[in-house]
Amino acid sequence: MSRTKKAVLLGGAVVVVAAALLVAFAARRPMHGKWYLHWRAEGDIEMLADVLEQYRTEHGRYPTTAEGLEPMVAHQFLRKIPLDPWHNRYHYLCPGQHNPSGFDLWSGGADGLEGGSDLNKDVTNWPGA
């Protein structure tokens, strides 16, 4: 086989592989694009947990369930209480059922309901949710 034919075949193979990778990436992108919302909720919950720890250090306790997260704004730990990435309020329970010596903080995921799987899975501050 001549060098020219080998170059054409190799070039064609590269184009086919590149096209296959592009199709695979494009097919995964819509699902992958929505997972960032879960990652954002995880980041929000970590930030809120840190702010709640700062509040406890300064005030000697966490806010009660009835008070919710509002004392974080009233005492200027936060400018406003963030909504989860699906525009729902984060849930707060103190003392927590999963963290009895602390608090439970969670988002209901994409469907806003407790439980679920995949994109509907809850995002929590306790392991194994």
Beta strands, then each sheet from edge to edge (+ up, - down):
strand 1: 91-93
strand 2: 104-107
strand 3: 123-124
sheet 1: 1+ 2- 3+
end
